[in-house]
Amino acid sequence: MTDLAPLDSAVLPGGVRSRFVPDVNGLRVHILEAGSPGRPCVLLLHGFPELAYSWRNVMPALADAGFHVVAPDLRGYGRTTGWHADYDSEADLRSFRLLNAVRDQLGLLHALGQQTAAAVVGHDFGSPVAAWCALVRPDVFRSVALMSAPFEGPPALTPSARSGDVHAAMAALPRPRKHYQWYYSTRPANDDMWHCGQGVHAFLRAYYHHKSADWKQNKPFRLQGWTAEELAKMPTYYVMDLGENMAETVAHEMPSAAEIAACRWLPDAALAVYAGEYQRNGFAGGLQWYRRGTTGLDTSELQLFAGRTIDVPSMFVAGSSDWGTYQRPGAFERMQESACTRMVACHLIDGAGHWVQQEQAEKVSALLVEFLHR
C-alpha cells in the first residue's frame, strides 16, 4: 500500500483534522484529531466495518469539553498503512493479536507526546482493544468506556467446556444457520463483500441499516445460553442462513430510497467516505480481527491475565436496539459483576442500534463528557 493523503477536510466537521503519525509499531497511522495537543488525551477506537470517521460527530463535543481527542484508523483499516492481511500468512495474522493492538495504542500515545490517556473509548471490535488497554496498562489508560461489546474478562486458564459443537448444531437446524464471526474467518468472506453484486456502497448501506435502530425488528433480549437454538433467535447479520454470504444476507433488508433519504445519522455523502476506503482496501484487514478470535491464536498469551480485572473507572454504552449487548450470553452480566470493578454506569440509549456513536452522537457525547468530568 502506498502512502495516502489525509482525509479531505470537506467531509469532516469543523475543528476535526486529519493527519498521519509515522513509526507506530510498524505502522503509519492515520488519525482524526480535535482539540489542543496539550490537553488530556481521549483515544477513540472504532470497530468493523468502520473507521476513525465513525467518531466524527462525537469529537467536537469532547474537544469543547477540554480534551485532546484522537481517533485512529486501526491496524487493517482506512488510511493507516504498514499492515498486511495475506490469508495464508501466519505472521500477518499474528500482528492482529490483542496485545499487539494494545502496543499500537501505547505507541500512538508516545508518538503524540502523551504519557497517559484520560480515557480509552472503544466501540464494537474497538471495545475489547480498549478493555485490554485498561486491563494491561491502567497506569497509562486512566479510564475506559466500552460500547456495544461487553468485556467479560480474560480467558480462564482452564476454559469451561461448551456442550457439543454449536456450529454443527446450527448447521443441522431445520433452518440451517452459521455464526457470522466464523463466516468472517473464511477465505471467501473478503471477496464476498468487496466484489459483491450490489457494490460496496450499497452493501454498506444495507449492513449499517440492518444493524441500526432504523430496522424496526431489532428488539434484543437476553439469550439463555450458547446453544444453536438460542443463537438462532438473533437476526441474520449475526446468525446467518447457511447458504448465504453477508452481502446476500443484508441485501434482503436494503432500505428504500425514502428510508435512505430520511437517514440523518448516515447521509449518502458520509456513507461514500466508508465506501471509498473499503473499495480501495477491501475488508481483509478488518476480518483478521475475527480470525484471530475464532482460531484462538492469542488465547494462551491472554490467559496470562486470567482472573485480572479492570480496576480503573469504566462505563458501558450501547443502543437499546443493539443485539451486540447480548450476542455472547452472560457477557453483559459478567462485565458488571466481576470483570470491571469500578463500573460507574451502563447506558442503553433509545433510538440507537449497533452504531450508537453515530445514531445518537449528541447523547453519547454528553455521556462521555459526564464520565470524563467525574
SVG drawing of the C-alpha trace seen along z (x, -y; Angstrom):
<svg xmlns="http://www.w3.org/2000/svg" viewBox="-40 -24 49 57">
<polyline fill="none" stroke="black" stroke-width="0.4" points="0.0,0.0 1.4,-3.4 1.2,-6.5 -2.1,-8.2 -3.1,-11.8 -5.1,-13.0 -8.8,-12.7 -10.4,-15.7 -11.4,-18.3 -14.7,-18.9 -16.1,-15.6 -15.1,-16.5 -16.9,-18.6 -15.3,-21.9 -12.4,-21.5 -11.7,-17.9 -8.4,-17.4 -6.8,-14.5 -3.1,-13.7 -0.6,-10.9 1.6,-9.7 4.6,-7.7 6.6,-4.9 4.0,-3.5 4.7,0.2 5.5,0.6 2.5,-1.5 1.9,-4.9 -1.2,-5.7 -4.0,-7.9 -5.7,-9.8 -8.6,-12.3 -7.8,-14.8 -9.6,-17.6 -8.7,-19.9 -5.3,-21.1 -2.5,-18.5 -1.5,-20.0 -4.8,-18.8 -5.6,-15.4 -6.0,-12.8 -9.1,-10.8 -8.5,-7.9 -11.4,-6.7 -11.2,-3.2 -13.6,-2.1 -14.9,1.3 -15.9,3.2 -16.7,2.2 -16.0,-1.3 -13.2,-3.9 -11.9,-6.7 -14.5,-8.7 -17.2,-6.9 -16.3,-9.3 -16.6,-12.5 -19.7,-13.8 -18.5,-13.0 -15.1,-14.6 -16.0,-18.3 -18.0,-18.0 -15.1,-16.2 -12.7,-18.9 -15.0,-21.6 -15.0,-19.9 -11.2,-20.4 -9.7,-17.3 -7.3,-16.4 -9.3,-13.9 -7.6,-11.3 -9.3,-8.7 -7.0,-6.4 -7.8,-4.1 -6.9,-0.9 -4.5,1.7 -6.2,3.2 -8.4,0.2 -8.7,-3.0 -5.6,-5.1 -3.4,-3.5 -0.6,-1.6 2.1,0.8 -0.2,3.8 -0.7,6.8 -3.6,9.3 -2.4,12.3 -4.9,15.0 -2.1,17.6 0.5,15.7 0.7,16.6 2.9,13.6 0.2,11.3 -2.5,12.8 -0.3,12.7 0.1,8.9 -3.6,8.7 -3.2,10.2 -5.0,8.2 -1.8,7.4 -0.2,6.1 -3.2,3.9 -2.5,2.5 1.0,1.9 -0.3,0.0 -2.2,-2.4 0.7,-2.8 3.0,-3.6 0.5,-6.1 0.2,-7.9 4.0,-8.0 4.3,-9.4 1.8,-12.1 3.9,-13.1 1.2,-11.9 2.2,-9.9 -1.3,-8.9 -4.9,-8.9 -7.7,-10.3 -9.8,-7.6 -9.7,-5.0 -13.1,-4.5 -13.8,-1.5 -16.8,-0.6 -17.6,2.9 -14.2,4.5 -12.5,1.4 -14.2,2.3 -12.0,5.4 -8.9,3.4 -9.9,0.6 -10.6,3.1 -7.2,4.8 -5.5,1.4 -7.2,0.6 -6.5,4.1 -2.8,4.4 -1.7,0.7 -4.0,-1.0 -1.1,-3.4 -1.5,-4.8 -5.2,-4.3 -6.8,-6.0 -10.4,-5.1 -12.3,-3.1 -15.7,-3.4 -16.9,-0.3 -19.6,-0.5 -21.8,2.2 -19.5,5.2 -19.3,6.1 -16.0,7.3 -16.3,10.4 -12.7,10.6 -9.6,12.5 -9.9,16.2 -9.6,18.6 -6.6,20.8 -9.0,23.8 -11.8,22.7 -15.2,24.2 -16.2,26.7 -19.2,25.7 -21.6,28.5 -21.2,30.1 -20.3,28.4 -22.6,25.4 -21.6,24.8 -22.6,28.3 -25.8,28.0 -26.6,24.7 -26.0,26.2 -28.4,29.1 -31.3,26.8 -34.5,27.0 -33.4,23.7 -29.6,24.3 -27.5,21.4 -23.9,20.3 -22.3,17.8 -21.1,14.6 -17.7,14.5 -16.8,17.9 -18.1,17.0 -15.9,13.8 -12.9,16.1 -13.3,18.0 -11.3,17.3 -14.2,16.2 -15.6,13.6 -13.4,10.7 -14.3,11.1 -17.9,11.8 -18.2,8.3 -15.5,6.4 -16.8,7.7 -20.4,8.2 -23.0,7.8 -24.6,4.7 -21.3,2.9 -19.6,1.8 -21.7,-1.4 -25.0,0.5 -23.6,3.3 -22.6,1.0 -25.9,-0.9 -27.8,2.3 -25.3,3.6 -25.5,0.4 -29.3,0.2 -29.8,3.8 -27.9,3.3 -29.4,-0.1 -32.5,-1.2 -33.9,-2.1 -34.5,1.6 -37.5,1.9 -37.2,5.7 -34.1,5.1 -35.6,5.9 -32.8,7.6 -33.2,9.7 -31.1,11.9 -30.3,15.4 -30.4,18.4 -27.1,19.9 -24.6,20.7 -26.7,23.2 -27.8,23.4 -31.5,22.9 -30.8,19.8 -28.3,18.2 -30.7,18.7 -33.0,16.2 -30.7,13.4 -31.0,11.6 -29.3,13.0 -26.5,10.4 -25.3,12.4 -26.5,15.9 -26.7,16.2 -28.6,18.6 -26.1,21.4 -26.2,20.9 -25.8,17.1 -22.8,14.8 -23.0,11.5 -23.7,9.4 -26.6,11.6 -27.8,11.6 -28.1,7.8 -29.4,7.3 -32.7,8.7 -33.0,5.6 -31.8,2.9 -33.6,-0.3 -35.9,-2.1 -34.9,-5.3 -37.3,-7.1 -35.6,-5.4 -32.1,-6.4 -33.2,-10.0 -34.6,-10.0 -31.4,-8.6 -29.9,-11.7 -27.2,-9.9 -25.6,-8.5 -26.4,-10.6 -25.1,-9.2 -22.2,-11.7 -20.9,-10.2 -21.5,-6.7 -19.4,-7.5 -16.4,-8.0 -16.7,-4.5 -17.4,-3.1 -14.3,-4.8 -12.0,-3.4 -13.3,0.2 -13.4,0.1 -9.7,-0.7 -8.6,1.7 -11.2,4.4 -12.3,5.9 -9.4,8.4 -7.7,6.2 -10.8,5.9 -11.6,9.6 -8.2,10.6 -9.5,9.5 -12.2,12.1 -9.8,14.8 -7.6,14.1 -10.5,14.8 -12.1,17.8 -8.7,19.6 -7.7,19.0 -4.4,17.6 -3.6,15.5 -5.7,17.3 -2.6,18.7 -0.9,15.3 -4.2,13.7 -4.5,16.5 -1.5,14.9 -4.0,12.4 -6.6,14.9 -8.5,13.5 -7.2,10.0 -9.9,7.3 -10.3,3.8 -9.9,1.5 -9.9,-1.9 -13.3,-3.7 -15.4,-2.2 -18.7,-2.8 -20.7,-0.8 -22.8,-2.4 -25.0,-0.7 -28.1,-1.3 -31.3,0.2 -31.8,1.8 -28.3,3.3 -28.1,7.1 -24.3,6.7 -25.1,6.3 -26.5,9.9 -24.8,11.8 -22.5,13.5 -24.9,14.9 -23.9,13.8 -21.1,11.4 -23.1,8.3 -23.7,9.5 -20.1,10.8 -18.8,7.4 -20.7,5.7 -20.4,8.3 -16.7,9.3 -14.7,8.1 -14.9,4.3 -14.6,3.4 -15.3,-0.3 -18.1,-0.4 -19.9,-3.7 -22.8,-3.1 -24.4,-1.1 -26.4,-3.1 -28.7,-1.6 -29.8,-4.5 -33.1,-4.6 -33.1,-5.4 -29.9,-3.6 -28.9,-0.2 -25.3,1.0 -23.8,-2.2 -24.6,-4.1 -22.0,-6.9 -23.3,-7.7 -27.0,-7.1 -27.1,-9.2 -24.0,-11.3 -25.3,-14.0 -26.4,-11.6 -23.1,-9.6 -21.1,-12.9 -22.9,-14.0 -22.4,-10.7 -18.7,-10.7 -18.2,-14.3 -20.0,-13.5 -17.9,-10.4 -14.7,-12.2 -15.5,-15.0 -16.3,-12.7"/>
</svg>
